[in-house]
Structure formats: structure tokens, C-alpha cells
């Protein structure tokens, strides 16, 4: 069982009587952002150490409780150890920490007590010569029980860090990439907003397909920071994608393949940006809408492109190739599932991108054949990967 330990005790440095854990980061509170990273890593219980229950913190805890995990608020180590399962593995995130899912997942996979560490200029609290804690720890619940035996006026978080370090916890170096992606302790609202934008971009760049990494992520670096700063709703991006996508489908039906495919690609980009912005703001229904809109838009674009090419040529070859590409792509997505995907594998946005040059060059059959072949190659490799996982 995996559990998360969060702290909401420190005040914000620039807001009077406001907890740092309740500062906004991209539309949600920081503690909700932290909890979502833990839940994504597999945590089924969240223990929040509080000094006082402010309305903002109560609201955040209530929203977390609706995510299907057990959320407990405690005031000290004795209460915390009473709530935690004795066999649980606990991921501990520092108060005010902004980090990425990759960092949390790397700590989740560690065996035994482990502390994430950084050079002295980049961390939270010194734990050795030239080494400081970087705000993430994997600990045994017994370490919390050890802290409970100390005098009640000792600081919980600081005492826990000392106990874990003195027990010989392993040390994992903080990757330099994590710092670029926004990892760090921050209790100033303005600086936190900047780190939140960096974490948002990292959420896209960490994905394993080439479309997200080389197309969506660079665009997101340009457009998402001003959108987040201005509070533009993710729903607006999704609605814009639907409007642009509708125009693209109309263009394909009317016989303008290049314009139609270009509009469909733009719509898919808008859906992808809406999905990431919705993830940051915890708008789960919108995430589902945007996530499903991308493959639907790609499939419709491919089928309509094939239909129009078939009408022009007076042949069924183009529609059959389009149908084959869509079927193979659906099967490839099914075979890939939630497992580790290869960078080169096809994803739904790849097909309109492949068809656009063919439409511009007036060679629709070449584009459709390439798309179908790409889908079949992905499907074959995904099946082999699935067979290896089953056999292993």
C-alpha cells in the first residue's frame, strides 16, 4: 500500500494569515497539486499534517476526498501514525514543494528509506556536508512513530527529516532536468505561479510520444504561460477546438483537403492544450472530453479525406485505405493500453500530419498508404510488447 504525507503548516511569505499549501497554482491549491501527483503515483491514502484548518484548506481537503482516496488531517506524529497502515510505504512531500510526476514516481520505486537530495544551494534543509534535502522522501511509517516519542514541542517535519537521515536513509540525487521543470520549495505566490507554469510545460514534455514532445510541448511553452497568467479557462480552448474542427470537417466535405486537414490539426492542438490545462486545474470531465476529442477528430479527418479522394478518383481504393488506417490505429491504441509506449509509435494526431503533405502535393493515395502502414507497424510492435509482458 502506498500512502502520501503532506504538510500544511507554513505560512505564505507574501500573504498574511494564508497557508503556503493553499496558494494557487494554475487554478488549484498547491496541496491539491501535490496530492494529485501522489495519487497518479498510486497513493490510496493521503495524510495531511495541519497547524490550523483554514477555510481554503478545508475546501481543498474536501475536494481531495472526492477523488476516491482516503484523506486524513492530523496535528502531530502520534495522530499520523494512528491513521497510517503499519505496512504502508509513505511518500513525503515537503510543505510548499512544487515538483513533477517523474520525480514522485522515481521515489515511489525506491526500496527502503530514501531522501531526494540536492546541492546545498538548491534544497530545503541541510542533512550532510554540502547536501540538502530536496523536499521528497520515501519513508517507513516507523520513522513517524520514532518522532512521536520525541518531546511534543519538537517540529514534526524537521524532526522527521533528522530521524530518517540518522537512520541511514539512501540518497537519490535531484535530476537537473527536474529543477528546469520547476522543482523547488516555494512559499511566495508570485514565484509559485512561475513554477506552476514550468510544471505545466513539464507535464507535456514528459509524455512519451513524438507528437507531444516535438509539437505540442514547444507550442505550449509559447502559449500556455500567458493563458495561465490571464486565467483563460480550459473550456474555452476545448470549445475553440470544436469550432475549428467543425470548420475543418466542412472543408473536407466540400473538397478542400489541405485546408480541412490544416484546420483539423489546429483543432487537435487546441484539444491537447485544453487537456493539459484541465489537468492542472483538476477539471476531470473536461480532461475526458479533450482526450476523446483528439482520436475522434483524427479518425473523422482520415475517413473524410479518403472519401473525398475516392470521389475524385472514382475508385474505392482511397476510402478502403482510410478505413484500414483507422481500424489499425484503433487496434494499436487498444494493444498499447496504459503500458510504456515507444517514442516512434503512432498516435491519433500523427495521421492528419502525415496526410497534410500528401493533400498539398495532390497525392492522397500515397498519404493514406503511409498512414495505414504506420498504423500497422505500430500495431505489430504493440502486440509484440504485449506478448512479452504477458509471457514475463
Secondary structure, 3 states (H helix, E strand, C coil): CEEEEEEECCECCCCCCCEHHHCEECCEEHHHHHHHHHHHCCCCEEEEEECCCCHHHHHHHHHHHCCCCEEEEECCHHHHHHHCCCCCEEEEECCCEECCHHHHHHHHCCCCCEEEEEECCCCCEEEECCEEEEEEEEEEHHHHHHHHCCCCCCCHHHHHHHHHHHCCCEEEECCHHHHHCCCEECCCHHHHHHHHHHHHHHHHHCCCCHHHHHHHHHHHHHHHHHHHHCCCCHHHHHHHHHHHHHHHHHHHHCCCHHHHHHHHHHHHHHHHHHHHHHHHCCCHHHHHHHHHHHHHHHHHHHHHHHHHHHHHHCCCHHHHHHHHHHHHHHHHHHHHCCCCCCCCCCCHHHHHHHHHHHHHHCCHHHHHHHHHHHHHHHHHHHHHHHHHHHHC
